[in-house]
Every structure is written in C-alpha cells, then in structure tokens.
C-alpha cells in the first residue's frame, strides 16, 4: 500500500535528526555520564517512584536496557556549557498561511471523511457521552499522528528519563517520567509497547503521561486505557480532554467573517469579550455575506486575526480556546476547526492569506522586548506572534503613522529594534 506523502512528512517530524555536536561536549565522558545516570535511576528516582507505589518489578522492567538517548534535542549533559540565548531563537518565522496549504488540507479532509465513515458508531457513542462532534475528534487525530499512521519510534521511558536526567527542563520531565511509570504500574500498556514521539508524547492523541492519567479513557471495555492500538480508547480520550476542559456541546468553534475596515484589529483576543449582537450591529458579516441573526445573539464572540489584516478574520467561541488547550497555537486550533467544518461542507476560506515577509524569530523577539520596555504586554518575548503581540504591534503602528494591520513586516521590525524608548508610558495607547 502506498503511504501518503503527508504521513511521511509527519513521521519525519516525529523522528528528530541527530542532535548537534555541542550536546556531547563537556568535561565528562559519555561513559561516566551513563554511570551517573544509572546511579540516579537506582537512587533518587527509585525513592520517588516508591512513594508513588511503583513496584520494584514495574520499575526494573521499565528501565531494562534503557540508556541515555544522546540524539534528543534540548539536552545539557553534565559539564556542558549552556549557550547564550533561547533555543531556536534564530529559526525562521512561518507565516500563518503556511499552515493551510491546499495539499495538506485536502489530505486531512479526504482521509478524515473516510475515518468518520469507518468509526461512525464509535464516534456517535463518544458524542453522546462527551458532547464533542466526531469531526473535531477526527481532525485532531489527523493532525497529531496522521490518523495513527505516523511512526512513534521512541521508547517513552528512555526519552523521559534522558530529559529528566540531563535535559534543560529536568523537573518537568521527571514529573512526566513518574507519571509514565504509574501508567505501567496500572498495566494499561507494557514498557516495550509504550512508544512516544521525541518529546515523550504518547499514542494516537499525543498525550504527555500526566495528561494520560487525567483524561485517558477505556472506551472499548477491555480494562485498559490503550491510546496506542485501541482507536476507540484514543478517540474517546481526545473527547474527554476537550469536554473536561470546557467544551460546550451547544456551540461550534467559530466562523469566518468579513471585518469592516473601521473596526480596529486591536480588538482581538479572549481578553475582549464582545457579544455577538454587538459585532452584528457594528457591521460584521459572515464571510458568506449573511448577517448574524439577532435572536440568541447574546453569547460572547472573540475576534481572531492570525495574520492581522493580512489574512482571514474570524469570530470564535469559548470552544476555540478549549482547542488551544490541546495545543497552545492559534493556527493549530483554527486548523482543527476548519478541517472539521470542511469534512461536513468542503468550503475553503473566503478571504485569502496575503504576502507576509520572511524574518527570524530572533527579530520578532527583539521587537517584543522593545514593546515591553515601552509598556506593552506582548505575552512574553518568545519570538512568536501571538494575539497579544499582534495587538501591541497594531497600537504601535497606529501611534507611529503606519497602516494598522496588527502584523509586522520586515521593515517595521527593523525600526522597532532600533527605536529608543524614552518612557515606560510612551507606548501605551
């Protein structure tokens, strides 16, 4: 059977290339580090595992043949020097429209419809229990692991143990490692079959172990919560995650709209609750050209502009922000909602994605730091253009005589990086 190109691409993303040489450098040899790794497992880690009622048999089975995986990213071996700057700060920024390539969408829509038909009785039962539509569940499944086709080649215990011992976020991964041992203790999966992606995300839904313990479901009734090989368990677990995090069965995720030019793009985001009727009175229309109905229009809607005025505009519900709890990315949540809609009615966005300059995340990060110095809340100077950064850019554009798009171009980032900040109140609109 010919494997779709998309599956190969996703698998390639899940199997990370060998890490840079700098990871292995340091004053200590690998053999010595491996020895200290084993001492850490048998000492501090075992003591913590015992307090969580992990049996010695489970523990020994989990760590049999486990070695440090030196190919993983974001490691800081003993004796290695931490590099200045944040990881990936120089990587290229991807325009939001790149997330919605026609070929990528077409695969997810076509394959998603086939999965809807194949698993219809299971999805109907899941929706009766959790209130989450099958299209949303299937869209997440497709995005996470290409409907279960993406390879998960890593042994989860080895990945998590490596990161917990010599990763840059040791405490986080130690917590996840202990949660993974609890999963093994509860006999939901064997250590050999507990496969993960490179960061330790498990099974079809790509749950971290702590997420598994909170939300995984035994939906096929075999006594195990098996998100690796049981599709009913995996799909129901996705639905339970969404419902437990606030999914409202009475509303969808949102709609594409036509945003009048006189409505500021700085009104974006979940911090600015505006009733749907107010948007309608302001001239907002569905992208289809229809007006929003007045009746029942008192629920809140939030403006979403992933590319500012350089791309489609949306009014979204609280459910959109539930999707963001699965993956904290505007374009991820939008992709899920859009693909789910197109499984039912295959209509693309009405408005297109306009050209966006290429620039590095480091350039964005410097601009964010300047905006912060001027008193703006950009949501953290991380090099990512989230809604708070878009709002700040929009205010800056307005105050400095630029067309307000709420999305920067390369020239504006250069101006911002050199701008002298005289007062902390200079920026505030």
N, C-alpha and C positions, 0 to 999 in steps of 0.2 A: 504494500500500500504506500502510495506517495504521501510523504509528510508535508503539510502546508508550510510555505516559507515562513509564515508568522511564528509557527511553533518552533522552528529552528532558531529564529531570532530571540524569542523569549527564553528558550533553553540556554542560548549563549549568554544572555544577561544573568541568568541564574547561576551559571558556571563561570565564576570570575577568573580572569587570567592570573598567572603567577605574579605575586606582588613584586614591588621594586626591590633592588638590591639593598637599599638603605635599611630595610627591615631587619636584615640578618646581621647588620653591623653592630658592633658593640664590644665591650671589653670582656664579655663572657662567651665561651664556646657554645655551640648548639648542644653538644653532649652534656655540658654542665647545666644548661638551662633545662634540658629534658629531665635530668636528675632532680632538680629543684621542683619541676612540675609534678613528678611522681610523689615527692615528699609533701607537696601542697595537697595533692589529692588524698593521700593517706592520713594527713594530719588535719589541718584546719577545715578542709572541705568535708571529710568524713564526719568530723564532730558536728558540723552544722547539719549534715544530712541526717544523722541520728536523732537530732532534736526534732526533725520533721517526720520521724517514724519511717525512715527509709531502712529497709532490712539490709543486712550485710550481703546477702545473696544478690539482691537487686543491685546494690552498689558495685559489687565485684563484676557482675555480668555487664553492667553498663560501661565500665572502664576497661574491660578486657580488650587488649590490642589498641587502645586509644593512645595516640601520640599527638604532640603539638602539630598543628597544621600551619606551616610557615608560609603557605601561599595566600592566606587570608589577608584582606586589607585592614588598615587602621590598627596595626599592631605596634606595640612599643616594647620590644624584648628588654630584659634586664641589661643595663649598661648602655643601651642605645639612647641617643640624644633626641629629645623632642624638637622637631623642626619648628621654626617660627611660622606664624600664620596659621590659619584654619585649613584643615584638609579640603582639597578640591577647590580652593579659593580661585584658582586660575582657570577652572573649566569654563567652557563656552556656555553662555546662556541660551536656552532653547526657547524659541518663540512659541506662545501657546498654540498657535495654529498647527504646529508640527505634530501635536498630539492627535490630530483629527485627519490624518492622511486618508484619502479615499480607499486605498487598498486595505489599510488596517481596519477601517470601519466596515468595509464590505465583508471581510472575513468574519469579524465578530458578529455581524448581523446574520449572515447566512448560516454559520455554524451554530449561533445562538438559537435561531429558529428550529434547527434540527434537534438541538438539545431540549428545547421546550416541548417538542412533539414526543421525543423519546421518554422524557421523565415527567410527562404531564400529570399522571395520577399522584406521583410523589409530591410534585410542586403544588398541586391543589390541596393535598393534605397539609403541607407545610404552611400554605397561606391561611388555611382555616385555623391553624394553631397560633401562628405568629402575625398574621395580617400583612406580610410582606409579599408583593407581587412576584410571580415567577420570573418575569423579565428582568427585574432588578437583581435577583439572586443569580440568574444565569449570566448577566452582564459582568458581575463581579467575578464569578468563576472563570469566565473567559479572560478577563483582564489579568487575574492573578496567575493562573497556570495554564492558559490556553485550553480550558475545559478539561484539565487533568492530563494534558499531553506533554506539558513541559517536564523536563527531567529534574529530579531533585537528587543530585548525586552525592551530597554530603551526608556523613553520619552526624546527626544533630548533636549528640553528646560531645563528639570531638570538636565541632565548631564552637559550641557554647563554652566548653572547658578551655579551649585555646584563648578565646576572647576574655574569659573570666580571669585567666592567669596572667596574660600579657597584652590584653587589648587596652585601648585608650579609655574604655568605659567599663572597667572591671566590675564595679558594684552592680551595674545594670545587668551584665551578663551572668554574674554569679547568681543573682535572683532568678534569672531565666533558667540557668542550669539546674538549680534546686527544684524549680517547677517541673522541668523535664524529667528529673528523677522521680518526682511524685507521680507523673503520668505512667512511668514504667512500673512503679510500685502498685498502682491501681490496675495494672495489666490491660490497659487499653491497646497497647502495641508492644512489640518486642524491641529491644535495643537495636538489633540489626535492621529492623524494618522502620525504625524512626528516622526517616530521611528528611532533609531540610535543604533550603537554599543557603547561600553563603553566609547569611546573617543569622541563621538559626530559625527562620520562619518555616512552619510545619505544614505539610499536606496540601490538599487542593485549595483550601481557603487562605493558606499562608498565615496562619495564626502563630504568634510567638507563644511559648509554653504557658506563660501566665494568662494569656488570652484564652488559650485552650481550656485551662482549668475553670475559667469563669463562664465560658459560653459554649463549649463543645457539647454536642447532643448525640445520644444513642437513638437514632430515629428508625433504624431497621430492627431494633428489638433484640439484638444478639448479646446484649450485656456489655458491649464495649463501645466507646466513643472513638470510632475509627475514621479520621478525616483523611487517611492516606489511600485506602482502597474502597471504602464504602461511600458511594456517591450520595445516597440518602442522608447519611450522617454529615457529610461535608456541606451539602446544600442547606440542611436544617440548621447547622451550626452558624452559617452565614446569616440566616434569617433571625436566629435567636440573638446574635450580636446586634443586629440593627434594631430589633424590637426592644431589647434591653437598654439600648442607648437612646431611645425616644422616638423610634419610627412611628408615625401616625398613619394608620391604615386609611383614614378618611381623606387624605390629601396626597397629591403627587409630589414630585420633587421641584417642579417649576416649569416655566415657559419661556421661549424666546420672544422678545418684544421688539418694537420699534420705539426707540427712545428719542423724544423731541430734543432738538438742539438747545433749547433754553433750560433743560434740566441738567444740573451740574453732575458731572461724573464723580464728584467727590461725595455723593450721597450713597456710595456703595458700601456694602458690608453688613454683617449681622449686628453691629452696634447701633444701627439706624433703622429702627422698626417703623415702617410706614404701612398703613392699612391699604389693602388692595383698592378700595374705593377712592382713596386719595390719589393713588397713581393714575387711576382711570380719569379722574377729574382734571389731572394735570396733562392729559393728552396722550398718555401711554396706551399703545395698542398692542394686541398680539401680533406677531410677525405675519400672521395670515391676513392681517388687515382688519380683523373683527375687533369690536370693543369688548372690554371686560364687562361681564354682567354686573349690574348694581346689586341685585339680590344676592345675599350671602357673601358680600364682598368686604366684610369687616375683619377678616383674618389678615395677619401680617404677611407682607412680602418684602423681600430684601433685594436690592439691586446688585447684580453680579456683572462685572465687566472684566473678564480675564485678561483682555488686551486693551483695557481702557476703551477709548472710542475708535481703536484700530481693529476692532473685531465685533462679533455679535454681542448683543445685550440680552440680559435675562432678568426676570423676576423669579426668585426662588423661595421655597418654603423652608420651614424648620427641618424638613426631611433631607434637604440638600446638605445641611450641616451635620446630620446624622451620618450621611455618606462620607463626609470629611473625617469623621471619627475612625472610619476604616482606613483611610489614607489621607493625611493632612495636606491635601493639594486641591486647589480649586479645579484645575483641569482634569484631575482624576475623577472627582465627583461629577463633574459635567459630562465626562466621557461615559460614565456608568448610566446617568440619566438619559443621555442622548441615544446611546445604543439600545437601552431598554425601550425607549419610545419607538425607535425605528424597527424593532422586532415586531411591533404591532402595526405601525404605519410608516413605511420607509420614505420619510420626507427629510431631506437634508436641511441644514441651517439656511434660512432665507438670506441673511447677511453673510458676506464672506470675511475672511481674515485678510487684512491689509498688510502691506510690507512692514516688517519690523527689522530695524538694524541689528546686526550681529555685534555682540560685545561680551566681555568676560564677566563672570560672577564677581571677580575682584573689582571691576569698575563699578558695578552696582553697589557693592559693599562700601566702597569709599564714598559714593554719593549718599548712601544711607547714613553713614557716620556724620557727614556734613549736615544732613537734615536733622539728625538727632541733636547735634550741637546747637542748631537753631531753634530747638524746642518742639520738633515734630516727633510723633510716635509712629515709627516705621515697622513696629512688630519685631524688632531685633535686626541688627546689621549682619545678615546672613548671606547676602548676595542673591536672595530670591525676591522676586517682585510679587509679594502678596498684596492683599487688598489694602492693608494699612500703608504700605509703601506707595501703592497707586494713588491713594487719597493724598498723601503728602506730596507726591510729585505733582498732582493736579493743583494743589494750593500754591506750590512753588511756581508752577508755570503761569498761573494767573497773576501772582504778585510780581513776576519778572517780565511780563509782557509777551509771553509765549501763548500759542494756541493751546487751550486746555484740553488735553487728550487723556490725562491721567496715566500716561505711559511714556517713558523717556525714549529719546533717540540718542545716538552716539554723541552727537554734539552737545546735547543738554547734560549728559553725564560728565563730559569733559569740563563744561562750565561749572557744574556743581562741585567737582573735585577740587577746583581752584578757587572757589568762592570763599572770601574771607567772612567769617561770622563775627559780627561786632557785638551782638547782644543775644542772649538766650531767648528774648522775646521778639527778635527780628522776624522770625518766620511765621509766628502764629497769626492766622487769618483773623 
